Amino acid sequence: MSPSYEGRQIVGIDLHRRRSVIVRMTPDGYPLGTVRIGNDAATLAHEISRAGEHPDVVLEATYGWYWAADVLAAAGARVHLAHPLGVKGFAYRRVKNDVRDAADLADLLRMGRLPEAWVAPPPVRELRETVRHRAALVAIRSTCKAQIHAVLAKNGVAVPMTDLFGMAGTELLEQVRLPSPFHARVTSLRRLIDLLDFEIDAAACQLAGRLARDPGYQALLTLPGIGKTLAAVFLAEIGDITRFPTPGHLASWAGLTPRHRESDTTVHRGHITKQGSSLIRWAAIEAVSILPPTTPILGPTKTRVAARRGTNIGKVAAARKLLTFVFYALRDGEVRALRTAA
């Protein structure tokens, strides 16, 4: 076939941190070209221009894919994002290299078998960046607090209060006498915690200002157990709610549905898959954990399941029900089931 092929082209890109491989082929799988490039926006745009107008381009949702997706979209390509879990089967090959990986991505796309992930638009990515940054800061702060508890435990210091970093706990930290290296470590960690508190509050203010007039955000705030922080998490991580046909699809995407293994007459249903946004699972379970048993629908669900299966499974069941409410709040702006229950 002539290199001047003018039909629709399928392009697979194996994207890496420094270099990437681009494989072009026809919809029938005939190879048209392979090139290895340095990761540069101008170089990528030039190479993708050789694929003609509006090629179908697939790359894996891997480290640093944002810039490449934006360059490809600006060049007129139809961008497809391969879900990393769906292409793990590449490891079965005896020969695994970047060219074969890129070609396999293109083959999956042209055959209609590509496990696709959602290409979040730039505004959603920016919102996610702030939400995830705040979550990362909170995790670092928790690590610092755990280290202080560990230092006190090493020195046999009892902590009678539930919150070591409240007023009573702060007084204890001020008065306790520790050997010099331990005291220096606690002092350093407390300074870090103060700095992290400031940065966490700054991120929260940034989110509140950005989302103040967002109708989806306001609808989420009406749900039981969901405050400003959790509402921002749900909005950022879910993005466009219309990509989920039903609440069940949303729960499955969040990894809150049980595993299902079936072969012939044998069926195994296990624990939840946990394949999805860990922030969404955390937010849903955090929201229902503080709800009293009298909370409409969610409270009885948690209590009933917990009585049969245990507290943790009760929380997961209530979290899955909460995601149903999140789905309708984002799609319709209200949850009629809760309005009726009230």
Secondary structure, DSSP 4 states (H G I P E B T S, - for coil): --TT--S--EEEEEE-SSEEEEEEE-TT--EEEEEEEES-HHHHHHHHHTT-SS-EEEEES-TT-HHHHHHHHHTT-EEEEE-GGGGGGGGGSSS--HHHHHHHHHHHHHTT---EE----HHHHHHHHHHHHHHHHHHHHHHHHHHHHHHHHHTT----SS-TTSHHHHHHHHH----HHHHHHHHHHHHHHHHHHHHHHHHHHHHHHHHTT-HHHHHHTTSTT--HHHHHHHHHHH--GGG-SSHHHHHHHTT-SEEEEEETTEEEEEEE---S-HHHHHHHHHHHHT--TTSTTHHHHHHHHHHHH-HHHHHHHHHHHHHHHHHHHHHHSS-HHHHHH-
